[in-house]
Amino acid sequence: MKSKFIALTVIMSIFLTSCDAVDDLLSFSISNEASIKIKSSSPINLPSEIITPEVTTNSSAEFENNKTKASLVKDVKIRSLKLTIADPSDKTFTFLKSVHLYISTNNSDEIELAYQDNINVTTNTIDLICTDKKLDQYIKADSYKIRTQVTLKETLTKDVTVKANMKFRVTADPF
């Protein structure tokens, strides 16, 4: 009886490990970038909305490059979202109290993508905390919208342009 239990445990662990290995073989990354302009007229300590232009996805080409197609994609999640100040180049994120990014398409509801609260950095880049939401329908779409909500803790004397670099992990079925 004890040997059957040990054999069953070994078989189950091999099965679970092999499923993870197969998922790793069928996974790849897609990167996209959006530009966010924070206006100098934004109020302090009050959330303000910033709508970015639609982000055109290159997912069809990415799927093809990774020998799959949209119909086989089973799981897309964001793995990293880094904000970098592009202009003015000497500005740091000391002016920012919090930031929340949301994603939507014409056919899908808006969901939160990533965020950071109580920002206390003196650099021109920050990594946001990514949500664990399924993003399949957003990345499979031809384009999506990013809405940004920022709360400032100091007055801006000029507009600040921020680049949002997003990396998504895509897992597809083999057939």
Phi, psi and omega in degrees: 000318181295321180292327177294320179296316179296316180297317179297319178297316179296316180297317180295319180292323176295317180298312181294321178293319181292327177297318177295320179295319178296316177301320178297322178292331184261014181248149177206172182249147172235135178245142175221160180225143175228152178250131182239126179251117178265117185285145178293344179272004180295139182287155178272141177061015174234135178297137174232147185265141175229120177261127179267160173299156180302140177266119178279127180274149172251029188296323179301315178294319179297317178299315180297317178299332181258020174056045175215183176217165186305323182294341180265350180290125183246345183201124175230129177222149177282136181252331176203148175218113183246130175259135179226132178284121180266325182207129358286146187294339181266003183279146174242172183277019179296338181281346189261130178267314178206158178214137177227130178247138181236150180237144177204164171229175177297334184253002185228149177291158178282136174226157179285136182260312182197163183201167171203125177248162179050051182290130181217066181236156179241028179245174179261012174225146172218145174263129179271161176275120183273142175281170182252028183284150174283129186242018184309306186294335180281317182284330177288338181291160178293329178204163176218165180249143174246124173249133182245136175243119180240148171236123181266150175247359174209157182288137175266134178271343175210160180299148179240127177259127183240135175263131176254112178261116184248135175238126181247142174259126182246131175239132183238155173283152181288333181231000000 
